[in-house]
Amino acid sequence: MAAQTPPMIFSPRRRLKARERMQGLQRQAQPPRYLLDDITEDVLERLAFLRFEPARCLIVGDWTGALAGALRARGCEVIETEPSRGFDEEQPFPLSGFDLVVSLCTLDTVNDLPGALIHIRGALASGGMMIASFAGSGSLAVLREVMFAADGDRPAARIHPLVDVRAGGQLLQRAGFVDPVVDSRPLDVGFRSLDGLIADLRAMGLSNVLADPGPPLGKAALASARRDFAARAEQGRTVERFEILTLSGWKR
C-alpha cells in the first residue's frame, strides 16, 4: 500500500522566507528573543534534572546560539543546523548516532510532523533523547479572536493550526519513542499594540507561513483589529499568551 502524502498545510517556500527574514531582523538592535530564551532555559533545566550529559548533540533552529554554547561549555560536541540553510526535517537526517537531538520552534510548521519525529528518532543513538519545543495549542488566543472578528462574515485562515498535549503524546508513541513526556506551560507577554505583537512574531520566525494564507486585511478591517486589541489592554498593555509545548522521549 502506498504511503499517504501529508496535506500541504504550510508552504515550504514561505517558511524558508520567514526564517530568512527572522535572521535579518535578529541582527537589529535589541531583537525580541524571549520565546527561544525561555525554551533554551527549560531544555537546560530538563537535562540537569535528568543528570543527562550528552557527548554528541544535534540542535535544529538555535538561532541565538545560546543552547549550543551552553552544551559546548560542558564538553558536548554540538552540530547546529537550520531549516533556512537547507536542512529538511521531513527527510532522513544526513547524520546519526546523536545522544541528544533538540528542535527549537521548528516542528510546528512542518507538513509531516509524524515523519519528522521518526527521522529524529532515526538520528539518535541507542539510549539517545529527543527534546522538541514549539508554540502549541492555546497560543495567540487574543490574536485569533481579533483577526476572526476583523474578518467579519468571511473569516480567513490566518493563524496556524497547533498541536495540543494529547496529540503530542500520540505522535511520540507513533514515532516509536519510549518513556514519552509531553507538557505545556504558558508564557505571557504584554504588548502596547497589535503592530508590536506582529513585529515580534516576524522577528522570531512565527509569522504566517500557511500554504493558503487568505487575502490580506483591508484598511478598515486592520483598523478594527487594532482597536479590538487595544481595548483589551490593562495598564497600557494587552497580554498575549504563548503555550510552549515540549515533547521528549528516548530511543531504546
C-alpha positions as CSV (number, residue, x, y, z in Angstrom):
1,M,0.0,0.0,0.0
2,A,1.4,3.4,-1.0
3,A,2.2,5.8,1.8
4,Q,-0.2,8.7,2.1
5,T,1.1,12.1,1.2
6,P,0.6,14.5,4.1
7,P,-1.7,17.5,3.4
8,M,0.1,20.7,2.4
9,I,-0.8,23.0,5.3
10,F,2.4,25.0,5.3
11,S,4.2,26.5,2.4
12,P,7.9,25.4,2.4
13,R,8.8,28.5,0.4
14,R,7.0,30.9,2.7
15,R,8.5,29.1,5.7
16,L,12.0,29.5,4.3
17,K,11.4,33.2,3.6
18,A,10.1,33.8,7.1
19,R,13.1,32.2,8.7
20,E,15.5,34.2,6.4
21,R,13.6,37.4,7.3
22,M,13.9,36.4,11.0
23,Q,17.6,36.1,10.8
24,G,17.9,39.6,9.3
25,L,15.6,41.1,11.9
26,Q,17.6,39.4,14.7
27,R,20.7,41.3,13.6
28,Q,19.0,44.6,14.5
29,A,19.4,46.3,17.9
30,Q,17.7,44.5,20.8
31,P,15.6,42.0,18.9
32,P,12.9,40.0,20.7
33,R,14.2,36.6,21.8
34,Y,12.0,35.8,24.8
35,L,10.4,32.7,23.4
36,L,13.6,31.0,22.4
37,D,15.4,32.2,25.6
38,D,12.6,30.6,27.7
39,I,12.8,27.3,25.8
40,T,16.6,27.2,26.0
41,E,16.5,27.7,29.7
42,D,13.9,24.9,30.0
43,V,15.9,22.5,27.9
44,L,19.0,23.0,30.1
45,E,16.9,22.6,33.3
46,R,15.5,19.3,31.9
47,L,18.9,17.9,31.2
48,A,20.1,19.0,34.7
49,F,17.1,17.3,36.3
50,L,17.8,14.1,34.4
51,R,21.5,14.4,35.0
52,F,21.9,13.6,31.4
53,E,25.3,14.7,29.9
54,P,25.2,14.0,26.2
55,A,28.5,13.6,24.4
56,R,27.2,14.4,20.9
57,C,24.2,16.6,20.1
58,L,22.3,17.9,17.1
59,I,20.4,21.2,17.5
60,V,17.9,22.4,15.0
61,G,16.8,26.1,15.0
62,D,19.0,27.5,17.7
63,W,19.3,31.0,16.1
64,T,20.6,32.6,19.3
65,G,23.4,30.1,19.7
66,A,22.7,30.0,23.5
67,L,21.9,26.4,23.8
68,A,24.8,25.3,21.6
69,G,27.1,27.4,23.6
70,A,25.9,26.0,27.0
71,L,26.3,22.4,25.8
72,R,29.8,23.0,24.3
73,A,30.8,24.5,27.7
74,R,30.0,21.1,29.2
75,G,32.2,19.3,26.7
76,C,29.5,18.2,24.4
77,E,30.2,18.0,20.6
78,V,27.4,20.1,19.1
79,I,26.3,20.2,15.5
80,E,23.9,23.1,14.6
81,T,21.6,23.2,11.7
82,E,18.7,25.4,10.5
83,P,15.8,25.0,8.0
84,S,16.8,28.2,6.2
85,R,20.2,26.7,5.4
86,G,18.6,23.8,3.6
87,F,18.0,21.3,6.4
88,D,14.9,19.4,5.7
89,E,13.2,17.9,8.8
90,E,10.8,15.9,6.6
91,Q,13.6,13.8,5.1
92,P,16.0,11.3,6.8
93,F,18.8,13.2,8.6
94,P,22.2,13.0,6.9
95,L,23.9,12.3,10.2
96,S,23.1,9.9,13.0
97,G,24.4,8.5,16.3
98,F,23.5,11.5,18.4
99,D,22.9,11.2,22.2
100,L,20.6,14.2,22.0
101,V,18.6,15.9,19.3
102,V,16.9,19.2,20.2
103,S,14.4,21.0,17.9
104,L,13.6,24.6,18.8
105,C,10.5,26.3,17.4
106,T,10.6,24.5,14.0
107,L,8.4,21.4,14.1
108,D,5.1,23.4,14.4
109,T,5.4,24.3,10.7
110,V,6.3,21.0,9.0
111,N,3.6,19.3,7.0
112,D,4.7,15.8,8.0
113,L,5.2,16.0,11.8
114,P,4.9,12.3,12.4
115,G,7.6,11.7,9.7
116,A,9.8,14.4,11.2
117,L,9.7,12.8,14.6
118,I,10.5,9.4,13.0
119,H,13.6,11.0,11.3
120,I,14.7,12.5,14.7
121,R,14.4,9.0,16.3
122,G,16.5,7.6,13.4
123,A,19.2,10.2,14.0
124,L,19.6,9.1,17.7
125,A,22.0,6.6,19.0
126,S,20.6,3.8,21.2
127,G,19.7,5.4,24.6
128,G,19.6,8.8,23.0
129,M,17.0,11.5,23.8
130,M,14.9,14.0,21.8
131,I,13.5,17.3,23.1
132,A,11.3,19.4,20.8
133,S,9.6,22.6,21.9
134,F,7.4,24.9,19.9
135,A,4.2,27.0,20.3
136,G,1.3,24.7,20.9
137,S,-2.5,24.8,21.3
138,G,-3.7,27.8,23.2
139,S,-1.1,30.2,21.8
140,L,-2.0,33.6,20.5
141,A,-5.7,33.4,21.6
142,V,-6.1,37.2,21.5
143,L,-4.7,37.5,18.0
144,R,-7.0,34.7,16.8
145,E,-10.0,36.5,18.3
146,V,-9.3,40.0,16.9
147,M,-8.5,38.6,13.5
148,F,-11.6,36.5,13.4
149,A,-13.7,39.5,14.4
150,A,-12.0,41.8,11.9
151,D,-12.7,39.3,9.0
152,G,-16.4,39.6,9.6
153,D,-18.7,37.1,7.8
154,R,-15.8,35.7,5.7
155,P,-13.0,34.6,8.1
156,A,-9.8,33.6,6.5
157,A,-7.1,31.2,7.8
158,R,-4.6,33.5,9.3
159,I,-3.3,31.6,12.4
160,H,-1.5,28.2,12.3
161,P,-3.3,25.0,13.5
162,L,-1.5,24.0,16.6
163,V,-0.7,20.7,18.4
164,D,-2.1,20.0,21.9
165,V,-0.8,17.8,24.7
166,R,-2.9,14.8,23.8
167,A,-1.9,14.9,20.1
168,G,1.7,15.3,21.1
169,G,1.6,12.1,23.2
170,Q,0.1,10.2,20.3
171,L,2.7,11.5,17.9
172,L,5.6,10.3,20.2
173,Q,4.1,6.9,20.5
174,R,3.5,6.6,16.8
175,A,7.1,7.6,16.1
176,G,8.4,4.8,18.4
177,F,9.8,6.8,21.3
178,V,9.9,5.2,24.8
179,D,9.1,6.9,28.1
180,P,7.5,9.8,26.2
181,V,6.7,13.0,28.1
182,V,4.5,15.8,26.9
183,D,3.8,19.0,28.7
184,S,2.7,22.6,28.1
185,R,3.5,25.8,30.0
186,P,2.3,29.4,29.4
187,L,4.5,32.4,28.7
188,D,2.6,35.6,29.0
189,V,3.9,38.8,27.2
190,G,2.4,42.3,27.3
191,F,2.2,44.4,24.1
192,R,1.4,48.1,23.6
193,S,-0.2,47.5,20.2
194,L,-1.2,44.8,17.7
195,D,1.6,46.0,15.5
196,G,4.1,45.4,18.3
197,L,2.9,41.8,18.5
198,I,3.1,41.2,14.8
199,A,6.6,42.7,14.7
200,D,7.8,40.3,17.4
201,L,6.2,37.3,15.6
202,R,8.1,38.2,12.4
203,A,11.4,38.8,14.3
204,M,11.1,35.3,15.9
205,G,10.1,33.5,12.8
206,L,6.5,32.9,13.9
207,S,4.6,34.7,11.2
208,N,2.0,33.2,8.9
209,V,3.5,30.5,6.6
210,L,0.3,28.8,5.6
211,A,0.1,27.4,2.1
212,D,-3.3,29.3,1.8
213,P,-2.9,32.3,4.0
214,G,-6.0,34.1,2.8
215,P,-6.3,37.7,1.5
216,P,-4.6,40.5,3.4
217,L,-6.8,42.5,5.8
218,G,-8.2,45.7,4.3
219,K,-7.5,49.0,5.9
220,A,-10.9,49.1,7.7
221,A,-10.5,45.5,9.0
222,L,-6.9,46.2,10.1
223,A,-8.0,49.3,12.0
224,S,-10.8,47.3,13.6
225,A,-8.3,44.7,14.7
226,R,-6.0,47.3,16.2
227,R,-8.9,48.9,18.2
228,D,-10.1,45.5,19.4
229,F,-6.5,44.6,20.5
230,A,-6.0,47.9,22.3
231,A,-9.4,47.6,24.0
232,R,-8.2,44.5,25.9
233,A,-5.2,46.3,27.4
234,E,-4.7,46.8,31.1
235,Q,-2.3,49.4,32.3
236,G,-1.4,50.1,28.7
237,R,-0.6,46.6,27.6
238,T,-2.6,43.7,26.1
239,V,-1.3,40.3,27.4
240,E,-0.9,37.6,24.8
241,R,-0.1,34.0,25.7
242,F,2.3,31.6,24.2
243,E,1.7,27.9,25.2
244,I,5.0,26.2,24.9
245,L,4.6,22.6,24.1
246,T,7.5,20.3,24.8
247,L,7.8,16.7,23.5
248,S,10.5,14.4,24.8
249,G,11.3,10.8,24.5
250,W,14.1,8.2,24.3
251,K,15.3,5.7,21.7
252,R,15.6,2.2,23.0
